[in-house]
């Protein structure tokens, strides 16, 4: 369970409080709810061209390992149809395509065109270019019919939505009965000394690195702030169950820096 001693605020009331106050969290900032999508769009426009490089540098390459584990745990099969929500620069899509093969299909679904364009060369230079389709759209209003996909995945993107639960409901809607959900998202370490070290790294080292290497200190201040506001693993499991996902489980990676949640549409 999530430690109770965290020094950072939690998003206690989630969607209800956001609706009542007409504001939304953008890191520790409160922004008008109707403007959050644009704030997020500007944020990713700023970091898109350096996104993969900065992820690899700041995670010391661990994000590739986390993503590989997450995709493997989905148990994808040849010929299956998968939607990669908030798919960004296509890391998860490419890994999933290895499992679904030439008879399968992956839809990379993201609201930010700059992020998709940044990752497109990786797809075009891979053996899976013909099986990965790009669709630009809002994850809170997925533009596909009900029961369309065998699996849905979201990696390090769900916390950027204005209404996280809307995104999960949409993924539930487009899944076939028995379809699998995978959510890979940041969390906090569970070991106190490691959590303290991680906090120092996140709030002091990362913003400086962002300023020097990506030209944006604020973009890499938003990242750790948004992580601190995201629900802990037990809370997120409860949210997924309330939406209708069954057999929800989770696995912590690297002492809880990242967490994989899996669920099934009944």
N, C-alpha and C positions, 0 to 999 in steps of 0.2 A: 504493500500500500504506500501511497505518497506520504513522505515524512510530514509531520505536523509542525516541525520547527522551521520551515522555510521562512526566510526574511522577506520574501517577495509576495505581493498581492496575488490572490487567486480570483479567477472569474467565477464568483460564487453563484450568480444568478443567470449567467449566460444570456440566452436569447431573450428571456422575459424582461430583464432589466434594461437591455439595449432597446427593446421596443418601447418600454415605458418612458425612458429618458430621451429617446430619439438621438442618442449618441452611440458611437461604437468605439472599441479600443483599437488604436493603431500603436502597438507597443504600449507604453505608459501614457501616451497622449489620448485624450478624448476628442474625437472628431465627429462632425455631424454624420449620422448614420447614412444618409443618402450620398455622402461624399467619400465614404471609405473605399469604394471600388476604384475611384480615381486616384486616391492616395496610394493604394496598392499598385495600380497600373504605373504610376510615376516611379514608385520604388523599384519595380522590376525593370522598367525601361532604363533606369540608371545603372543597374548592375548586370544587365543581360549579357553584355559582351565579355564580361570577366567572371560570369557566374560559375562556370565549371572550374576554372582555375582557382577561384577563391574558395569554393567548397572543398576542393582537394587539398589546398594549402591549409585552411583553417581546421579541417578535420584530420589532417595528416593522412589523408587517403582513406580514412575509415568509412566514409559515406558510401564508397563502392561496395565494401564488404557488407554493410548494413542492407543496402539495396539488394545485393545478390541473395542474402539470407531470406529477406522478405519475399522475393519472387519465388524462391525455391519452396518456401512454406505454403504458397498458394496451391501447389500441386497442379499447375496448368498442364493441359493435354493437347496433343496434336489436333488442329482443326477448330479450337475454341476461339470465341470472340471475346475480346477484352477491351474495356475502356480505361484509359489512364487519365484520371481527372487531375487537373492542375499539372499536366504532364511536362511542362517546361521544356527542358533541353533534351528530353527523350531517353534518359538513362534507363528508367524502368521499362519504357516501351521496348527498347532494344533487347533488354534481358528477357522480357516476356516473350518476344518474338522468337527467341531461340527455342522456347518450349512449345509454342503453338505451331511453329513450322510454316511451310509454304501454304498449307491449306487453312491456316488460321488467319485471324485479322486483329489488328490493334488499332484502336482509335485514340490518338493523342488529343486530348481535349483541354484547351487552356484559353483563358481570356486575354492573355498577353501575347501579341504577335511578335514582339521583339524577342521574347524568350524562345518561342518556337523557331523563329528564323535563326537564332543563335545556335540551336542544336541541329538544325536541318542538315548541315554538311556531314555530321556523324551518321545520320540515317542514310543519306544518299551514297555514302561510301561503305555502307554495310551490305550484307547479303539480304537484308530484310526491307529494303526500300519499298518494294511492291506490296508488302503486307501491312505497312504502317500508314494510316490515313490521318491527316491533320484536320481538325475542326476547331475554329475559334469560337468560343462561347462561354457563357456564364455558368459556373458550376452549381449555382443555386437554381438554375433553370435549364437543365440539360436538354438539348434539342434532339432527343431520340425518343422513340415510342417505348411503351412499357415492355418489360420482359424481353429485352433485345440482346443482352449480353450474358455470357457464362461467368464472367468475373469482372470486378471493378477494383481498381487500386488507386490510391492517392499517397504520394510520398512527399512529405515536408511542405504541403500546400494547404491542407484543410484549415490550419489556424489563421490563414490570411483572409478567409471568407468573412463577410459581414455577419452572416448567420450560419454558423458552422452546421447546425442541425439541419438546415435546409439542404445543404450539400449532401449530407448523409442520407436524407430522405430521398433525394433525387437518385442517388446511387442505388438505393434499395428499390426504387421504382423501376429503373431500367434493367435490373437484374432479373434473369429467369428464376422461377422457383428452384431452389437448390443452388443458386449461384453464390459465388464466394466474394466477400469483401476483404480487402487488405488495406489497412491504414498504417503507414510508417511515419512516425512523427517524433520530434524532439521532446524530451522531458528533462528531469533533473536527476543527477546521481543519487543513489540511496545511501552511500557511505559518507558520513559527515565530513571527514577530512578531504575526500575527493570532491565533494560538493563545494566546499570552500575554495579549493583550487580551481574548480570549474567556473565558479562565480567570478573569481579574480580574472581569469583568462577571458571570460565572456564580456565583462563590463569594462575591462581596461586594455587588454591586448587586442581583441578583435576590432574595436572601433579605430584604434591607431593603424592597424594593418589595413583596414578598409579605406582609411583616408589616404595612406601612402600608395597602396597598390591598386585600389579601385576608384580612387578619387571621391569617395563618399564616406565620411565618418558616420553620418546619420543612418545610412542604410544598414551598417553593421552595429549600430546601437539598437535599431528596431528589432533585429534578429533575436538577441538574447531577451529583450523585453517581451516580445511576443511569445517566446518559449515559457517565460515565467507565468504568463497569464493563461496558458493552455491547461486544460484539465489533466490531473494525474491519471495513471493507468486504470485504477479502480473506478474513478468517476467517469472516464470515457467509456469503459465497459458498460456501465449503467445506462449511459446515454444511448449507446448502440442497441442495447436490449430494449429500451423504451421505444425506439424507432421500429423495431420488429426483427432485428437480427437475432438469430439463435446460435447457441454453442459458441458464444463470444469468449475468446481467450486472448491472452497477451503474453509477449515475451520481451523482457528487458535486454538491451544490448549495451555493452561497455558500461556496466554498473548503472544503467538506467538513463544514459545520455540520449539514447533513442529507444523507442518502444514500438513493437509490431503488434497490432491488433488484427485478429481474424474473426470473421463471422459469416454466417450463412443465412440466406433468405429462405425462410420456411415455406 
